[in-house]
């Protein structure tokens, strides 16, 4: 899926090329993405908190210890309800509904 800035560049190119149909479709997709509720993204503090704590904890470890520790932390984040919801929604081609858990 393209992000909004990529779609905006494509819209400018389609408009410059005189492709009215493509420009109209791109403009509609940009409007749709911009109007999507902010609740559709996971709370940013949750994964950042775990990542920040892991980063500082791993700083005092040997390389091998840090790899094992960070792999374990990645597993914790990967199996949160939001991570599972995000992956499931992607597979099912639907918008995710995140809960912050």
GUNULO-183848 format. One line per 2 residues: number of its first residue (from 1); their letters; for each residue x, y, z of N, C-alpha, C, O, CB. Coordinates in pm, 1 decimal, padded with zeros to 6 digits, always signed. Atoms other than C-alpha are relative to their C-alpha. Glycine has a CB too. Layout:
! GUNULO-183848
NUM = a = X/Y/Z/X/Y/Z/X/Y/Z/X/Y/Z/X/Y/Z; ... $
This chain:
! GUNULO-183848
1 = xx = +00084.8/-00117.4/+00000.0/+00000.0/+00000.0/+00000.0/+00089.8/+00124.2/+00000.0/+00184.4/+00132.2/+00078.3/-00096.7/-00000.5/+00122.8; -00076.9/-00123.2/+00009.2/+00138.3/+00340.6/-00093.5/-00041.4/+00094.6/+00111.5/-00156.6/+00095.1/+00154.7/-00018.9/+00066.6/-00137.6 $
3 = xx = +00037.6/-00099.4/-00099.5/+00155.8/+00615.4/+00163.8/-00052.0/+00124.9/-00070.6/-00046.3/+00135.3/-00193.1/+00120.1/+00034.6/+00091.8; +00064.6/-00118.0/+00057.9/-00011.2/+00952.3/+00113.8/+00096.0/+00080.0/-00086.8/+00057.1/+00127.0/-00193.7/-00056.0/+00088.8/+00110.2 $
5 = xx = -00094.1/-00080.4/+00079.5/+00303.3/+01129.2/-00009.0/+00028.0/-00064.8/-00135.8/+00044.9/+00005.3/-00235.6/+00132.1/+00019.2/+00076.9; -00019.4/+00068.2/+00128.6/+00355.5/+00862.9/-00277.4/-00121.8/+00020.7/-00089.8/-00108.5/+00042.0/-00210.3/+00025.7/-00151.2/+00021.6 $
7 = xx = +00121.8/-00020.6/+00078.2/-00005.8/+00897.6/-00385.7/-00008.9/+00143.5/-00051.5/-00055.4/+00167.5/-00162.9/-00123.6/-00033.3/+00084.2; +00002.0/-00139.5/+00043.5/+00028.4/+01275.9/-00398.4/+00094.4/+00022.1/-00118.1/+00061.2/+00095.4/-00211.2/+00038.2/+00092.6/+00116.2 $
9 = xx = -00092.6/-00011.2/+00114.2/+00332.3/+01246.3/-00627.2/-00061.0/-00062.7/-00125.5/-00049.7/-00008.4/-00235.4/+00135.5/-00068.0/+00032.8; +00064.3/+00065.9/+00113.8/+00143.1/+01003.7/-00848.2/-00113.6/+00086.1/-00054.8/-00135.4/+00091.8/-00175.8/-00053.2/-00138.9/+00040.9 $
11 = xx = +00108.5/-00089.1/+00042.9/-00151.5/+01246.2/-00855.6/+00054.5/+00114.9/-00084.0/-00002.2/+00147.8/-00188.2/-00076.1/+00055.2/+00122.0; -00061.5/-00109.3/+00076.6/+00073.7/+01531.3/-00971.8/+00042.0/-00049.9/-00138.0/+00019.6/+00017.6/-00238.4/+00122.3/+00058.4/+00075.7 $
13 = xx = -00044.3/+00055.7/+00128.2/+00220.5/+01308.1/-01242.4/-00118.5/-00031.2/-00091.4/-00113.8/-00003.0/-00211.2/+00082.7/-00126.9/+00023.2; +00118.4/+00032.0/+00081.0/-00122.4/+01186.9/-01358.5/-00064.5/+00127.8/-00051.7/-00108.2/+00134.2/-00166.7/-00102.3/-00082.2/+00082.0 $
15 = xx = +00058.8/-00127.4/+00041.3/-00251.6/+01543.5/-01366.3/+00083.7/+00063.9/-00110.4/+00030.2/+00114.5/-00209.0/-00012.0/+00095.8/+00120.3; -00089.4/-00059.0/+00100.7/+00053.8/+01663.3/-01559.7/-00010.8/-00074.0/-00133.2/+00004.9/-00014.2/-00239.6/+00145.9/-00002.1/+00049.5 $
17 = xx = +00012.5/+00079.5/+00121.5/+00003.7/+01379.6/-01807.6/-00139.2/+00010.9/-00061.8/-00164.2/-00041.0/-00170.6/+00031.8/-00145.1/+00029.7; +00135.5/-00016.1/+00052.6/-00360.2/+01474.0/-01851.8/-00087.5/-00122.2/+00019.1/-00191.4/-00133.8/-00045.9/+00006.0/+00033.3/-00144.8 $
19 = xx = +00076.8/+00121.7/-00025.0/-00484.9/+01138.1/-01719.6/-00105.9/+00030.2/+00107.0/-00082.6/+00010.0/+00226.1/+00094.0/-00118.0/+00045.0; +00105.4/-00045.7/-00090.6/-00810.3/+01261.8/-01565.6/-00053.4/-00115.0/+00085.0/-00077.5/-00097.3/+00204.4/-00114.4/+00064.0/-00079.4 $
21 = xx = +00054.4/+00114.6/-00073.9/-00936.6/+00915.8/-01466.0/+00093.8/-00041.7/+00113.5/+00050.0/-00061.2/+00226.9/-00023.9/-00118.9/-00095.2; -00096.7/+00038.9/-00103.1/-00617.2/+00821.7/-01280.5/+00010.1/+00106.9/+00108.1/+00017.4/+00075.0/+00226.8/+00138.3/-00025.0/-00062.4 $
23 = xx = -00007.9/-00109.9/-00097.1/-00598.7/+01164.6/-01115.6/-00121.1/-00002.8/+00092.6/-00107.6/+00019.3/+00212.9/+00009.0/+00136.6/-00072.3; +00122.0/+00005.5/-00080.6/-00958.0/+01129.8/-00996.9/+00005.7/-00115.5/+00100.2/-00030.5/-00098.9/+00216.7/-00123.6/-00014.6/-00090.6 $
25 = xx = -00011.8/+00115.6/-00089.8/-00895.4/+00783.1/-00852.0/+00101.7/+00026.3/+00110.4/+00077.2/-00005.8/+00226.6/+00039.9/-00125.5/-00079.0; -00102.8/-00030.3/-00099.7/-00577.6/+00897.6/-00677.9/-00049.3/+00102.3/+00101.5/-00024.8/+00087.8/+00221.2/+00126.5/+00051.3/-00068.2 $
27 = xx = +00053.7/-00102.0/-00090.4/-00749.5/+01204.4/-00532.8/-00099.4/-00061.9/+00098.3/-00100.6/-00026.9/+00216.3/-00067.8/+00112.9/-00080.3; +00095.5/+00068.8/-00087.2/-01026.9/+00982.3/-00395.9/+00069.5/-00085.0/+00105.3/+00027.2/-00087.7/+00220.9/-00092.7/-00087.1/-00082.4 $
29 = xx = -00075.5/+00082.7/-00094.3/-00776.4/+00745.8/-00235.2/+00070.4/+00086.1/+00104.6/+00075.2/+00049.7/+00222.1/+00102.5/-00086.2/-00074.8; -00064.5/-00092.5/-00094.3/-00587.8/+01036.5/-00077.9/-00102.0/+00051.4/+00100.7/-00074.0/+00055.5/+00220.5/+00065.8/+00118.6/-00075.3 $
31 = xx = +00106.3/-00047.1/-00090.6/-00914.0/+01174.2/+00066.2/-00039.0/-00109.4/+00099.0/-00058.2/-00082.9/+00217.6/-00124.2/+00045.2/-00080.4; +00038.2/+00112.5/-00086.5/-01002.8/+00830.2/+00202.5/+00104.2/-00021.9/+00109.1/+00069.8/-00038.8/+00226.1/-00017.4/-00128.8/-00083.1 $
33 = xx = -00106.0/+00022.2/-00098.1/-00665.5/+00786.4/+00371.2/+00008.1/+00112.9/+00102.1/+00030.2/+00088.9/+00220.8/+00133.5/-00015.0/-00070.3; -00006.0/-00114.0/-00092.1/-00669.3/+01134.4/+00519.1/-00117.3/+00002.6/+00097.2/-00105.2/+00055.8/+00207.5/+00003.6/+00129.7/-00078.3 $
35 = xx = +00117.0/-00002.4/-00087.5/-01015.8/+01082.8/+00664.1/-00009.3/-00123.1/+00089.4/-00100.5/-00132.5/+00171.6/-00125.5/+00011.8/-00082.7; +00001.8/+00120.6/-00083.2/-00934.6/+00745.1/+00822.4/+00017.6/+00039.9/+00146.3/+00101.5/+00124.5/+00177.4/+00111.6/-00100.1/-00043.8 $
37 = xx = -00010.5/-00037.4/-00140.3/-00983.3/+00763.4/+01197.7/+00137.5/-00030.6/+00056.9/+00199.0/-00132.2/+00024.6/-00105.7/-00071.2/+00080.8; -00130.9/+00017.4/-00063.0/-00668.6/+00804.8/+01402.2/+00003.4/-00125.2/+00086.0/+00110.8/-00177.8/+00114.8/+00035.4/+00122.2/+00084.4 $
39 = xx = +00005.8/+00119.7/-00083.9/-00786.2/+00512.4/+01612.7/+00044.7/-00124.7/-00074.7/+00061.0/-00230.2/-00013.4/-00140.6/-00019.7/+00052.6; -00039.5/+00116.7/+00078.0/-00682.2/+00280.6/+01330.9/+00149.5/-00028.2/+00007.8/+00196.9/-00124.3/-00052.6/-00040.3/+00018.7/-00143.6 $
41 = xx = -00142.7/+00025.8/-00020.4/-00315.9/+00307.6/+01431.4/+00021.3/-00036.0/+00145.7/-00047.0/+00017.0/+00233.4/+00087.0/+00123.5/-00040.4; -00021.6/+00040.0/-00138.7/-00180.0/+00143.1/+01742.5/+00053.1/+00116.6/+00082.0/+00121.0/+00203.9/+00028.0/+00097.0/-00118.4/+00007.4 $
43 = xx = -00053.9/-00105.8/-00084.9/-00102.5/+00368.4/+02037.8/+00152.0/-00000.6/-00007.3/+00215.1/-00103.6/+00016.5/-00047.4/-00017.1/+00146.0; -00144.1/-00004.5/+00024.5/+00251.5/+00485.0/+01973.6/+00082.3/-00024.5/+00124.6/+00194.8/-00073.4/+00113.8/+00037.6/+00132.2/-00058.6 $
45 = xx = -00078.1/+00014.8/-00121.7/+00361.2/+00477.1/+02336.7/+00027.2/-00144.3/+00036.5/+00130.2/-00174.1/+00097.1/-00069.5/+00066.9/+00112.5; -00011.7/+00139.2/-00041.7/+00310.3/+00103.7/+02379.6/+00124.5/-00068.4/-00055.4/+00207.6/-00113.2/+00023.7/-00122.3/-00076.0/-00042.6 $
47 = xx = -00121.0/+00066.3/+00049.6/+00573.0/-00041.5/+02142.8/+00125.5/+00081.6/+00027.1/+00233.0/+00024.7/+00046.3/-00012.3/-00026.4/-00148.9; -00117.4/-00082.8/-00027.1/+00804.0/+00255.3/+02198.8/+00052.5/-00023.6/+00140.4/+00173.6/-00029.0/+00161.7/-00033.2/+00147.5/-00019.1 $
49 = xx = -00039.8/+00021.7/-00138.9/+00806.1/+00195.9/+02573.4/+00078.3/-00130.4/+00011.9/+00184.7/-00133.3/+00073.6/-00123.7/-00002.4/+00092.8; -00068.8/+00128.7/-00005.3/+00901.9/-00169.7/+02532.6/+00134.9/+00009.0/-00070.2/+00235.1/-00041.5/-00019.5/-00086.3/-00110.3/-00063.8 $
51 = xx = -00124.6/-00013.8/+00074.9/+01164.1/-00082.5/+02270.8/+00104.0/+00081.9/+00073.3/+00221.8/+00046.3/+00075.1/-00027.1/+00062.2/-00133.5; -00093.0/-00086.5/-00073.8/+01318.4/+00194.7/+02478.1/+00057.3/-00073.6/+00120.4/+00177.8/-00068.4/+00145.2/-00070.5/+00129.5/+00045.6 $
53 = xx = -00047.3/+00077.0/-00115.5/+01337.0/-00024.2/+02788.6/+00099.0/-00108.1/-00042.9/+00201.0/-00128.9/+00022.8/-00118.7/-00063.8/+00074.2; -00088.8/+00106.1/+00049.3/+01494.6/-00306.8/+02586.8/+00132.9/+00057.1/-00046.5/+00238.2/-00001.6/-00021.5/-00066.7/-00077.0/-00114.5 $
55 = xx = -00122.6/-00064.1/+00048.8/+01745.7/-00071.5/+02423.9/+00095.0/+00030.7/+00115.5/+00213.4/-00002.2/+00109.8/-00033.6/+00129.3/-00076.6; -00085.6/-00037.0/-00112.9/+01873.8/+00059.2/+02756.5/+00045.6/-00121.1/+00078.9/+00158.0/-00123.2/+00129.1/-00072.7/+00095.9/+00091.7 $
57 = xx = -00040.4/+00121.3/-00071.5/+01875.2/-00283.4/+02918.8/+00109.2/-00074.5/-00075.1/+00200.0/-00129.9/-00013.1/-00120.4/-00091.8/+00021.6; -00097.3/+00073.0/+00081.2/+02074.4/-00433.2/+02630.0/+00134.4/+00070.9/-00008.7/+00234.7/+00009.5/-00045.2/-00054.6/-00021.2/-00138.8 $
59 = xx = -00123.6/-00078.0/+00012.3/+02335.3/-00156.4/+02642.1/+00112.0/-00054.4/+00088.1/+00229.4/-00040.5/+00054.0/-00026.4/+00145.2/+00035.5; -00101.4/+00051.6/-00092.4/+02514.3/-00323.4/+02933.9/+00026.3/-00149.1/-00018.0/+00092.6/-00210.2/+00065.9/-00042.3/+00026.5/+00142.4 $
61 = xx = -00015.4/+00144.5/+00023.8/+02506.7/-00675.4/+02786.8/+00105.9/-00025.1/-00105.8/+00140.7/+00063.5/-00183.9/-00134.0/-00063.4/-00043.1; -00087.7/+00038.8/+00110.8/+02750.9/-00862.5/+02569.5/-00085.8/-00010.6/-00125.0/-00208.6/-00011.9/-00116.6/+00074.8/-00135.7/+00029.4 $
63 = xx = +00072.8/+00008.5/+00126.1/+02656.1/-00888.9/+02203.8/-00093.6/-00120.3/-00001.2/-00210.0/-00108.7/-00039.5/+00097.6/-00008.2/-00117.5; +00080.5/+00122.3/+00001.6/+02533.4/-01247.5/+02243.4/-00117.3/+00009.8/+00097.5/-00228.7/-00031.8/+00065.8/+00087.0/-00121.6/+00034.6 $
65 = xx = +00107.2/-00016.7/-00097.5/+02334.7/-01165.5/+02558.0/-00107.3/+00094.9/-00054.1/-00227.0/+00070.2/-00039.7/+00056.4/+00052.9/+00133.6; +00093.1/-00098.3/+00054.3/+02179.5/-00864.0/+02387.4/-00086.0/-00060.4/-00110.1/-00205.9/-00033.4/-00116.6/+00075.8/+00120.9/-00053.4 $
67 = xx = +00078.2/+00064.8/+00106.7/+02075.0/-01070.8/+02084.0/-00110.4/-00087.2/+00058.1/-00225.2/-00080.8/+00014.2/+00091.4/-00084.7/-00090.0; +00099.5/+00087.4/-00062.4/+01900.6/-01327.0/+02303.5/-00109.4/+00082.0/+00068.1/-00228.2/+00053.2/+00053.9/+00067.1/-00093.7/+00101.8 $
69 = xx = +00094.1/-00084.7/-00072.1/+01738.9/-01058.1/+02517.6/-00095.2/+00071.7/-00096.5/-00216.5/+00073.3/-00075.6/+00075.7/+00102.1/+00085.6; +00082.8/-00075.3/+00094.9/+01617.1/-00852.2/+02221.1/-00090.8/-00090.9/-00081.4/-00201.5/-00051.0/-00117.7/+00088.0/+00081.1/-00093.4 $
71 = xx = +00086.3/+00096.7/+00069.5/+01485.2/-01161.2/+02041.0/-00121.1/-00033.3/+00087.2/-00232.7/-00046.6/+00037.1/+00079.1/-00130.0/-00035.1; +00109.5/+00027.8/-00092.0/+01277.4/-01235.5/+02350.3/-00097.8/+00118.3/+00004.7/-00219.3/+00098.4/+00003.6/+00054.9/-00030.3/+00141.0 $
73 = xx = +00085.6/-00119.2/-00002.3/+01146.6/-00876.0/+02362.5/-00079.3/+00013.1/-00129.3/-00196.5/+00050.5/-00127.3/+00084.2/+00126.3/+00022.6; +00071.0/-00005.3/+00127.9/+01060.3/-00888.5/+01992.9/-00116.3/-00098.6/+00000.1/-00224.5/-00068.7/-00050.4/+00096.1/-00030.4/-00117.1 $
75 = xx = +00107.5/+00098.4/-00011.5/+00859.9/-01202.6/+02061.6/-00115.2/+00050.3/+00083.5/-00231.2/+00023.6/+00052.3/+00052.5/-00127.6/+00058.8; +00105.4/-00056.1/-00085.0/+00670.5/-01022.7/+02337.5/-00086.1/+00098.4/-00078.4/-00208.8/+00096.2/-00068.6/+00061.2/+00069.3/+00122.9 $
77 = xx = +00073.8/-00100.4/+00077.1/+00575.1/-00738.0/+02104.7/-00077.2/-00066.0/-00114.4/-00190.0/-00026.8/-00144.3/+00096.3/+00107.3/-00055.4; +00061.5/+00063.3/+00116.6/+00497.1/-00967.1/+01810.2/-00127.8/-00075.3/+00034.7/-00211.8/-00098.6/-00052.2/+00098.2/-00094.7/-00065.0 $
79 = xx = +00118.7/+00076.0/-00037.7/+00235.4/-01156.3/+02008.2/-00098.1/+00080.6/+00084.8/-00182.8/+00023.6/+00153.6/+00040.9/-00123.8/+00074.7; +00100.5/-00082.4/-00065.6/+00048.7/-00860.5/+02153.4/-00129.2/-00009.0/-00081.1/-00127.8/-00048.2/-00197.7/+00048.1/+00148.5/+00013.8 $
81 = xx = +00128.5/+00003.8/+00070.1/-00319.4/-00836.8/+02064.7/+00000.9/+00092.1/-00121.9/-00055.5/+00058.5/-00226.1/-00113.6/+00039.7/+00095.0; -00004.4/-00092.9/+00112.9/-00249.7/-00535.0/+01843.4/+00083.2/-00054.5/-00115.7/+00046.6/-00036.6/-00231.9/+00056.1/+00134.1/+00044.8 $
83 = xx = -00082.0/+00056.5/+00107.2/+00026.9/-00712.2/+01651.1/-00076.9/-00109.6/-00073.7/-00076.4/-00115.2/-00196.7/+00132.4/-00056.1/+00056.5; +00080.2/+00107.2/+00061.1/-00195.1/-01014.5/+01591.9/-00112.8/+00060.2/-00082.9/-00140.4/+00013.6/-00193.4/-00057.8/-00094.9/+00108.9 $
85 = xx = +00108.4/-00066.4/+00073.8/-00482.3/-00783.6/+01488.5/+00052.6/+00061.6/-00129.0/-00011.5/+00049.6/-00233.4/-00066.5/+00108.4/+00087.1; -00056.6/-00062.2/+00119.3/-00258.2/-00594.5/+01245.6/+00030.6/-00101.8/-00108.4/-00001.7/-00080.6/-00225.3/+00125.7/+00075.9/+00035.4 $
87 = xx = -00033.6/+00105.8/+00096.4/-00132.1/-00911.8/+01079.3/-00126.6/-00064.4/-00055.6/-00138.0/-00087.1/-00176.1/+00089.4/-00107.2/+00065.9; +00125.4/+00062.1/+00042.7/-00478.9/-01067.4/+01069.7/-00076.9/+00091.1/-00095.8/-00128.4/+00045.7/-00197.9/-00086.9/-00033.7/+00121.9 $
89 = xx = +00070.5/-00094.8/+00086.5/-00633.5/-00752.6/+00921.3/+00066.4/+00009.2/-00136.6/-00001.8/+00017.5/-00238.7/-00005.1/+00138.6/+00065.2; -00072.1/-00004.3/+00127.9/-00361.9/-00740.7/+00654.8/-00034.2/-00122.1/-00084.4/-00063.6/-00109.5/-00203.3/+00152.6/+00007.4/+00023.4 $
91 = xx = +00029.9/+00123.8/+00072.9/-00422.3/-01103.7/+00558.2/-00143.7/-00000.2/-00050.4/-00171.7/-00044.4/-00161.8/+00024.6/-00122.6/+00089.5; +00141.8/-00002.6/+00036.8/-00798.7/-01051.1/+00554.9/-00037.3/+00121.2/-00084.7/-00153.7/+00138.3/-00120.9/-00084.9/-00002.1/+00124.4 $
93 = xx = +00020.0/-00119.7/+00083.0/-00757.2/-00725.8/+00355.5/-00110.5/+00089.3/+00056.7/-00204.1/+00128.0/-00013.2/-00034.4/-00040.5/-00144.6; +00094.8/-00089.3/-00066.4/-00948.5/-00515.8/+00607.7/+00078.9/+00096.3/+00088.5/+00198.1/+00077.1/+00112.4/-00105.3/-00080.6/+00084.1 $
95 = xx = -00063.8/-00096.5/-00089.8/-00873.1/-00220.8/+00833.3/+00013.1/-00062.1/+00138.8/-00080.6/-00126.3/+00186.3/-00081.4/+00133.1/+00006.4; -00015.6/+00054.5/-00134.7/-00729.7/-00319.3/+01172.8/-00075.2/+00084.3/+00103.4/-00099.0/+00203.4/+00083.0/+00148.5/-00008.3/+00036.8 $
97 = xx = +00061.8/-00070.1/-00111.9/-00902.8/-00227.9/+01497.4/+00090.9/-00023.6/+00120.5/+00085.7/-00128.9/+00184.3/-00149.0/-00050.1/+00027.1; -00096.6/+00013.8/-00107.9/-00631.0/-00164.2/+01756.2/-00059.8/+00039.0/+00133.9/-00145.0/+00127.5/+00141.7/+00122.6/+00084.1/-00028.3 $
99 = xx = +00052.4/-00026.0/-00134.2/-00697.9/-00166.2/+02130.0/+00106.6/+00051.3/+00096.2/+00073.9/+00091.9/+00207.7/-00061.9/-00125.7/+00056.0; -00107.7/-00042.2/-00089.3/-00358.5/-00073.7/+02275.1/+00046.7/-00111.4/+00092.3/+00115.7/-00086.2/+00191.1/-00044.7/+00117.8/+00082.2 $
101 = x = -00041.0/+00114.4/-00082.6/-00308.2/-00421.6/+02418.0/+00086.6/-00095.0/-00077.7/+00130.2/-00196.8/-00023.9/-00121.0/-00073.9/+00053.8 $
